[in-house]
Amino acid sequence: MPLPVVAVITAKPGSEDLVREALSELVPPTRDESGCLAYSLYRSTEDPTVFVTVESWREADDLAAHMRSEHIAAAFAKAGDGFAGRPVIHSLEALDEA
């Protein structure tokens, strides 16, 4: 069963463009990862400092490998201190499936 994940990343006010650019650069290489089933980046319409990724991974080990990838390290380096805090990553469990 795939592993759905939602990550919430908040930029410091004034750093929204920097964080958006850094996160946008993650999308193509992440989608190319062997264990990635889906990966989309969104920004909140209510709060422009809040970015959300909606992801699906083959298994937890694939997500762990993603978190250790060079493109994750590069995005965090590019965003520098533009993040308001650490990303909040939620691995999800389906409650409506038998």
N, CA, C and O of each residue as an XYZ file, in Angstrom:
392
protein
N       0.850     -1.173      0.000
C       0.000      0.000      0.000
C       0.904      1.247      0.000
O       1.851      1.321      0.782
N       0.619      2.210     -0.859
C       1.434      3.429     -0.911
C       1.391      4.203      0.407
O       0.455      4.077      1.196
N       2.425      4.999      0.617
C       2.531      5.843      1.802
C       2.224      7.282      1.416
O       3.049      7.927      0.769
N       1.049      7.812      1.799
C       0.755      9.212      1.525
C       1.438     10.102      2.570
O       1.530      9.752      3.747
N       1.911     11.256      2.104
C       2.644     12.189      2.966
C       2.223     13.612      2.615
O       2.034     13.949      1.446
N       2.081     14.433      3.643
C       1.867     15.862      3.462
C       2.947     16.577      4.265
O       3.156     16.285      5.443
N       3.625     17.510      3.620
C       4.635     18.310      4.312
C       4.205     19.765      4.268
O       3.803     20.274      3.222
N       4.293     20.427      5.409
C       3.939     21.833      5.518
C       5.222     22.605      5.809
O       5.900     22.365      6.808
N       5.537     23.536      4.914
C       6.773     24.311      5.015
C       6.374     25.781      5.087
O       5.628     26.266      4.236
N       6.862     26.479      6.085
C       6.512     27.884      6.260
C       7.737     28.751      6.062
O       8.801     28.512      6.633
N       7.551     29.773      5.230
C       8.613     30.742      4.969
C       8.501     31.902      5.942
O       7.412     32.232      6.411
N       9.635     32.516      6.241
C       9.600     33.760      6.995
C       8.959     34.824      6.111
O       9.178     34.825      4.900
N       8.172     35.729      6.688
C       7.621     36.820      5.887
C       8.749     37.563      5.165
O       9.768     37.917      5.759
N       8.535     37.785      3.877
C       9.543     38.424      3.054
C      10.436     37.433      2.325
O      11.171     37.817      1.415
N      10.383     36.157      2.712
C      11.210     35.123      2.079
C      10.382     34.175      1.212
O      10.876     33.130      0.789
N       9.141     34.533      0.949
C       8.248     33.641      0.203
C       8.797     33.287     -1.179
O       8.743     32.124     -1.578
N       9.318     34.256     -1.909
C       9.821     33.985     -3.259
C      11.039     33.069     -3.222
O      11.163     32.174     -4.058
N      11.925     33.279     -2.278
C      13.113     32.444     -2.135
C      12.725     31.000     -1.829
O      13.248     30.069     -2.441
N      11.822     30.819     -0.897
C      11.380     29.475     -0.519
C      10.613     28.824     -1.665
O      10.805     27.639     -1.940
N       9.745     29.583     -2.339
C       9.003     29.039     -3.485
C       9.965     28.541     -4.557
O       9.779     27.451     -5.098
N      10.981     29.322     -4.863
C      11.950     28.923     -5.878
C      12.709     27.662     -5.462
O      12.873     26.742     -6.263
N      13.167     27.619     -4.219
C      13.905     26.450     -3.728
C      13.028     25.201     -3.765
O      13.486     24.139     -4.187
N      11.782     25.316     -3.331
C      10.884     24.164     -3.316
C      10.486     23.747     -4.729
O      10.344     22.555     -5.002
N      10.307     24.705     -5.622
C       9.939     24.396     -7.005
C      11.023     23.575     -7.690
O      10.727     22.714     -8.519
N      12.270     23.841     -7.345
C      13.375     23.093     -7.944
C      13.412     21.631     -7.478
O      14.058     20.795     -8.109
N      12.727     21.327     -6.385
C      12.643     19.945     -5.891
C      11.718     19.066     -6.722
O      11.902     17.851     -6.780
N      10.739     19.666     -7.355
C       9.666     18.877     -7.970
C      10.181     17.918     -9.051
O       9.939     16.717     -8.932
N      10.873     18.378    -10.093
C      11.284     17.422    -11.136
C      12.177     16.277    -10.634
O      11.893     15.121    -10.948
N      13.246     16.550     -9.865
C      14.068     15.414     -9.443
C      13.344     14.486     -8.463
O      13.614     13.285     -8.431
N      12.434     15.034     -7.673
C      11.685     14.176     -6.753
C      10.766     13.251     -7.531
O      10.679     12.061     -7.228
N      10.078     13.789     -8.533
C       9.188     12.952     -9.346
C       9.945     11.854    -10.074
O       9.370     10.823    -10.423
N      11.242     12.075    -10.305
C      12.067     11.065    -10.985
C      12.604      9.988    -10.044
O      13.169      8.999    -10.511
N      12.444     10.154     -8.736
C      12.929      9.146     -7.792
C      12.133      7.856     -7.977
O      10.924      7.887     -8.207
N      12.820      6.735     -7.875
C      12.185      5.446     -8.169
C      11.004      5.139     -7.261
O      10.054      4.500     -7.715
N      11.016      5.555     -6.019
C       9.932      5.242     -5.099
C       8.833      6.280     -5.039
O       7.868      6.118     -4.292
N       8.964      7.351     -5.820
C       7.959      8.422     -5.803
C       6.808      8.074     -6.729
O       7.003      7.875     -7.929
N       5.609      8.003     -6.168
C       4.412      7.733     -6.957
C       3.716      9.026     -7.365
O       3.073      9.080     -8.413
N       3.840     10.070     -6.543
C       3.244     11.378     -6.843
C       3.908     12.430     -5.957
O       4.279     12.152     -4.816
N       4.051     13.641     -6.498
C       4.655     14.730     -5.729
C       4.169     16.045     -6.321
O       4.445     16.347     -7.483
N       3.450     16.822     -5.532
C       2.931     18.114     -5.977
C       3.210     19.176     -4.929
O       3.187     18.903     -3.729
N       3.470     20.377     -5.391
C       3.770     21.516     -4.522
C       2.648     22.533     -4.628
O       2.197     22.867     -5.724
N       2.203     23.022     -3.481
C       1.126     24.008     -3.407
C       1.530     25.150     -2.488
O       2.419     25.012     -1.648
N       0.848     26.294     -2.668
C       0.968     27.383     -1.708
C      -0.429     27.709     -1.211
O      -1.388     27.692     -1.984
N      -0.546     28.005      0.065
C      -1.830     28.337      0.670
C      -2.392     29.619      0.053
O      -1.672     30.596     -0.148
N      -3.681     29.593     -0.238
C      -4.343     30.809     -0.711
C      -4.705     31.721      0.458
O      -5.039     32.889      0.259
N      -4.639     31.191      1.665
C      -4.954     31.963      2.865
C      -3.728     32.634      3.466
O      -3.830     33.703      4.069
N      -2.563     32.004      3.300
C      -1.326     32.506      3.898
C      -0.179     32.252      2.926
O       0.271     31.114      2.798
N       0.304     33.286      2.239
C       1.336     33.086      1.214
C       2.690     32.629      1.743
O       3.598     32.365      0.955
N       2.843     32.531      3.052
C       4.097     32.010      3.607
C       4.064     30.494      3.764
O       5.087     29.883      4.073
N       2.894     29.879      3.553
C       2.732     28.442      3.789
C       2.717     27.672      2.470
O       1.912     27.941      1.578
N       3.628     26.710      2.374
C       3.744     25.824      1.226
C       3.450     24.404      1.694
O       3.759     24.037      2.828
N       2.854     23.615      0.817
C       2.477     22.246      1.171
C       2.866     21.323      0.017
O       2.584     21.617     -1.144
N       3.507     20.218      0.344
C       3.702     19.170     -0.649
C       2.742     18.038     -0.323
O       2.556     17.669      0.836
N       2.140     17.499     -1.373
C       1.262     16.338     -1.261
C       1.967     15.239     -2.038
O       2.195     15.357     -3.242
N       2.307     14.169     -1.332
C       3.203     13.155     -1.875
C       2.621     11.757     -1.699
O       1.756     11.519     -0.856
N       3.122     10.848     -2.517
C       2.819      9.430     -2.337
C       4.093      8.655     -2.654
O       4.714      8.836     -3.701
N       4.465      7.783     -1.712
C       5.695      7.000     -1.826
C       5.353      5.522     -1.812
O       4.378      5.101     -1.191
N       6.161      4.748     -2.499
C       5.960      3.293     -2.552
C       6.020      2.702     -1.150
O       5.215      1.841     -0.796
N       6.997      3.179     -0.339
C       7.139      2.689      1.035
C       7.966      3.697      1.841
O       8.540      4.633      1.285
N       8.014      3.490      3.143
C       8.703      4.419      4.053
C      10.188      4.556      3.724
O      10.749      5.641      3.872
N      10.833      3.480      3.283
C      12.253      3.565      2.935
C      12.492      4.524      1.773
O      13.530      5.184      1.720
N      11.542      4.607      0.844
C      11.673      5.532     -0.282
C      11.576      6.977      0.196
O      12.304      7.844     -0.288
N      10.685      7.235      1.134
C      10.590      8.576      1.715
C      11.875      8.920      2.456
O      12.374     10.040      2.342
N      12.409      7.979      3.205
C      13.657      8.210      3.940
C      14.802      8.523      2.981
O      15.609      9.413      3.249
N      14.877      7.798      1.866
C      15.917      8.068      0.865
C      15.730      9.446      0.256
O      16.706     10.152      0.002
N      14.500      9.829      0.022
C      14.200     11.167     -0.502
C      14.720     12.246      0.447
O      15.318     13.231      0.014
N      14.490     12.052      1.728
C      14.914     13.053      2.717
C      16.434     13.168      2.788
O      16.949     14.188      3.245
N      17.160     12.146      2.348
C      18.627     12.175      2.335
C      19.191     12.575      0.970
O      20.409     12.606      0.795
N      18.336     12.876      0.019
C      18.776     13.128     -1.358
C      19.533     14.457     -1.491
O      19.402     15.364     -0.669
N      20.316     14.528     -2.545
C      21.080     15.743     -2.829
C      20.154     16.911     -3.136
O      20.451     18.044     -2.755
N      19.040     16.663     -3.817
C      18.153     17.782     -4.154
C      17.428     18.338     -2.935
O      17.095     19.523     -2.914
N      17.178     17.522     -1.929
C      16.629     18.061     -0.670
C      17.686     18.946     -0.005
O      17.380     20.060      0.420
N      18.905     18.467      0.087
C      19.990     19.254      0.690
C      20.190     20.556     -0.064
O      20.394     21.601      0.554
N      20.136     20.512     -1.393
C      20.323     21.719     -2.200
C      19.194     22.725     -1.970
O      19.443     23.928     -1.898
N      17.965     22.244     -1.855
C      16.824     23.146     -1.623
C      16.932     23.823     -0.266
O      16.672     25.020     -0.138
N      17.317     23.053      0.747
C      17.458     23.631      2.081
C      18.598     24.645      2.099
O      18.497     25.681      2.756
N      19.674     24.355      1.385
C      20.796     25.291      1.313
C      20.379     26.562      0.580
O      20.728     27.665      1.001
N      19.638     26.415     -0.506
C      19.207     27.575     -1.280
C      18.270     28.460     -0.468
O      18.391     29.685     -0.495
N      17.346     27.852      0.245
C      16.392     28.631      1.040
C      17.068     29.274      2.242
O      16.589     30.276      2.772
N      18.189     28.690      2.672
C      18.949     29.265      3.784
C      18.094     29.496      5.005
O      17.429     28.583      5.495
N      18.113     30.710      5.492
C      17.324     31.027      6.690
C      15.943     31.573      6.324
O      15.299     32.242      7.132
N      15.492     31.282      5.097
C      14.173     31.723      4.663
C      13.031     30.932      5.268
O      11.879     31.365      5.221
N      13.341     29.765      5.841
C      12.303     28.979      6.505
C      12.000     29.560      7.881
O      12.902     29.990      8.600
N      10.718     29.566      8.237
C      10.318     30.046      9.560
C      10.587     29.000     10.632
O      10.622     29.327     11.818
N      10.773     27.769     10.237
C      11.038     26.666     11.165
C      11.232     25.401     10.358
O      11.296     25.438      9.129
N      11.325     24.294     11.049
C      11.490     23.010     10.368
C      10.180     22.621      9.675
O       9.097     22.896     10.192
N      10.282     21.983      8.507
C       9.060     21.484      7.870
C       8.343     20.492      8.794
O       8.978     19.746      9.540
N       7.044     20.501      8.729
C       6.235     19.554      9.488
C       5.771     18.494      8.499
O       4.989     18.780      7.592
N       6.255     17.273      8.677
C       5.989     16.194      7.733
C       5.050     15.187      8.379
O       5.314     14.672      9.465
N       3.946     14.918      7.685
C       2.924     14.002      8.178
C       2.824     12.803      7.246
O       2.361     12.949      6.115
N       3.238     11.642      7.683
C       2.910     10.397      6.981
C       1.489     10.059      7.382
O       1.135     10.133      8.559
N       0.680      9.691      6.412
C      -0.754      9.531      6.663
C      -1.187      8.076      6.628
O      -0.617      7.245      5.921
N      -2.205      7.803      7.411
C      -2.824      6.486      7.486
C      -4.279      6.628      7.047
O      -5.023      7.421      7.625
N      -4.688      5.877      6.045
C      -6.064      5.920      5.565
C      -6.997      5.319      6.604
O      -6.743      4.242      7.143
N      -8.071      6.029      6.872
C      -9.079      5.535      7.825
C     -10.361      5.083      7.141
O     -11.219      4.459      7.764
N     -10.486      5.403      5.850
C     -11.726      5.080      5.152
C     -11.594      3.886      4.226
O     -12.483      3.625      3.415
N     -10.477      3.150      4.343
C     -10.278      1.975      3.499
C     -10.304      0.716      4.355
O      -9.829      0.710      5.491
N     -10.855     -0.326      3.805
C     -10.909     -1.593      4.529
C      -9.645     -2.382      4.335
O      -9.515     -3.480      4.874
